[in-house]
Amino acid sequence: MGQSDNLKAIIDWVQGAPLRIFSILAFAIFFQFIINRAINRAIRTYSDKKTTSSRQVDRAKTTTMVLKSTINSLIWAIAVFMVLSEFGLNLAPLIASAGVIGVAIGLGAQTLVRDVLSGIFLLFEDQFGVGDQVQLMNISGKVESVGLRITTIRDKKGVLWHVRNGEITQVGNSSQPKSKR
C-alpha cells in the first residue's frame, strides 16, 4: 500500500461522514441565520407602520424572542438527530423512547408545562407587557420581562420578583388604555 493509496483512503473517508456532518452543521447555521433574519425583518416592517402602537411593538418583540428560540431549538434538534444518524446510531428506538420519556417528563413536570402554557396565553392575550405597571397577586410594580415560564416585576422598593406564569391567577394592569364602552 503506497502513499497514494493512503491519500486516497483519507480523501474517501473525509468525503464520507465528516463532510456530511460538516454539511449538516453548515445548513443548520445557515437556516438559523436566514430564519432569524426573516423574523427580524418582519418585526421591523411591523414596527415601522404608523398605525402600530408602542404596546403592539413591545408585544411583537416579546413574541419574536419566543418564536426565535423555539425555531432555533427545533433546527438544532433536527441537526443533532441527523448527525447522530451519520455516526450509525439507529434513531428508531431513540425516537420511540423519546415519546415515552416525553410522557414521563410531562407527568413529572406538570408545573413547568403549566407555566409555559400560561406564558403563551399571557403573550397572545396581551394581558401585560414589558414596561406595564401591574399588580400580580400581592406584588405591585413594573414588568421588566415576560418569558414563557417566568415574568419578572420590580416593585417600588427596587426588589425584583420572579413570578411563575402558572401561578398568576389575577392581573391588574394600570398601563393598558381604558376601554371605549
C-alpha positions in Angstrom: 0.0 0.0 0.0 1.7 3.1 -1.2 1.4 6.7 -0.2 -1.1 7.4 -2.9 -3.3 4.6 -1.6 -3.2 6.2 1.9 -4.0 9.6 0.5 -6.9 8.1 -1.5 -8.2 6.4 1.7 -8.0 9.6 3.7 -9.8 11.6 0.9 -12.5 8.9 0.7 -13.0 9.0 4.5 -13.2 12.8 4.6 -15.7 12.8 1.7 -17.9 10.4 3.7 -19.3 11.1 7.2 -17.1 14.1 8.2 -18.2 16.0 5.0 -21.9 15.1 5.6 -21.6 16.1 9.3 -20.0 19.4 8.3 -22.7 20.0 5.7 -25.5 19.3 8.3 -24.0 21.8 10.7 -23.4 24.4 8.0 -27.0 24.1 6.8 -28.3 24.4 10.4 -26.3 27.6 10.9 -27.5 28.9 7.5 -31.1 28.1 8.2 -30.9 29.6 11.7 -29.4 32.8 10.2 -32.0 33.0 7.4 -35.0 32.4 9.6 -33.8 34.8 12.3 -33.2 37.4 9.7 -36.6 36.9 8.2 -38.2 37.2 11.7 -36.2 40.4 12.4 -37.2 41.9 9.1 -40.9 41.1 9.7 -40.8 42.7 13.1 -39.0 45.7 11.7 -41.6 46.1 9.0 -44.4 45.7 11.5 -42.8 48.2 13.9 -42.4 50.8 11.1 -46.1 51.1 10.4 -47.6 54.3 11.5 -50.7 52.6 12.9 -48.7 50.4 15.2 -48.7 51.4 18.9 -45.7 51.1 21.1 -47.6 48.4 23.1 -48.1 46.4 19.9 -44.4 46.7 19.1 -43.4 45.5 22.6 -45.7 42.6 22.3 -44.4 41.7 18.9 -40.8 41.9 20.2 -41.6 39.5 23.1 -43.4 37.1 20.7 -40.4 37.3 18.4 -38.0 36.3 21.1 -40.1 33.3 21.9 -40.6 32.4 18.2 -36.8 32.6 17.6 -35.9 30.4 20.5 -38.5 27.8 19.6 -37.4 27.7 15.9 -33.7 27.6 16.8 -34.3 24.7 19.2 -36.2 22.8 16.5 -33.4 23.4 13.9 -30.7 22.2 16.3 -32.7 19.2 17.5 -33.1 18.1 13.8 -29.4 18.7 13.2 -28.4 16.7 16.2 -30.5 13.7 15.1 -29.1 13.9 11.6 -25.5 14.0 13.0 -26.3 11.0 15.2 -27.5 9.1 12.2 -24.3 9.8 10.5 -22.4 8.1 13.3 -24.5 5.0 12.6 -26.9 5.3 15.5 -30.3 3.7 14.9 -32.7 6.6 15.5 -35.9 4.5 15.6 -35.6 3.2 19.2 -34.4 6.7 20.2 -37.4 8.4 18.7 -39.8 5.8 20.2 -38.2 6.1 23.6 -38.4 9.9 23.3 -42.2 9.6 23.2 -42.3 7.5 26.4 -39.7 9.8 28.1 -41.8 12.8 26.9 -44.9 11.4 28.7 -42.9 10.7 31.8 -41.4 14.2 31.8 -44.8 15.7 31.1 -46.2 14.0 34.1 -43.3 14.8 36.3 -43.0 18.4 35.1 -46.6 19.4 35.2 -45.9 22.8 36.8 -43.3 23.5 34.0 -45.8 22.7 31.3 -48.5 24.8 33.1 -46.1 27.7 33.4 -45.2 27.6 29.7 -48.8 27.2 28.5 -49.8 30.1 30.8 -46.9 32.2 29.4 -48.1 31.5 25.8 -51.6 32.7 26.7 -50.3 35.7 28.6 -48.4 36.7 25.4 -51.3 36.1 23.0 -54.0 37.6 25.2 -51.8 40.7 25.8 -52.7 40.8 29.5 -49.5 42.8 30.2 -46.2 43.5 28.6 -42.7 44.9 29.4 -42.9 48.3 31.0 -46.5 48.0 32.2 -47.5 48.9 35.8 -49.2 45.8 37.1 -50.4 44.1 40.3 -50.0 40.3 40.3 -51.4 38.7 43.4 -49.7 40.7 46.2 -46.9 42.2 44.1 -47.2 45.7 42.5 -44.6 47.1 40.2 -43.2 47.5 36.7 -42.9 44.5 34.4 -39.2 44.0 33.4 -39.5 40.9 31.3 -42.1 38.4 30.2 -41.0 34.9 29.2 -42.7 31.7 28.5 -42.1 30.4 32.1 -41.4 33.4 34.3 -42.4 37.1 34.5 -40.1 39.5 36.4 -41.5 42.5 38.1 -39.6 45.3 40.0 -41.6 46.8 42.9 -41.4 50.3 44.2 -38.7 49.3 46.7 -36.4 48.0 43.9 -37.0 44.3 44.7 -37.0 42.1 41.6 -39.8 39.5 41.8 -39.7 36.4 39.6 -43.3 35.1 39.2 -44.0 31.7 37.6 -46.7 32.3 34.9 -48.6 29.2 36.0 -49.1 30.8 39.4 -50.6 34.1 38.0 -54.4 33.9 38.7 -55.2 37.6 38.8 -53.6 40.6 36.9 -54.3 44.2 37.4 -52.8 46.4 34.7 -52.9 50.1 35.1 -50.9 50.8 31.9 -53.4 49.5 29.3 -55.7 52.1 27.8 -59.2 52.3 29.1 -61.8 50.6 27.0 -64.2 52.6 25.0 -67.6 51.3 26.1 
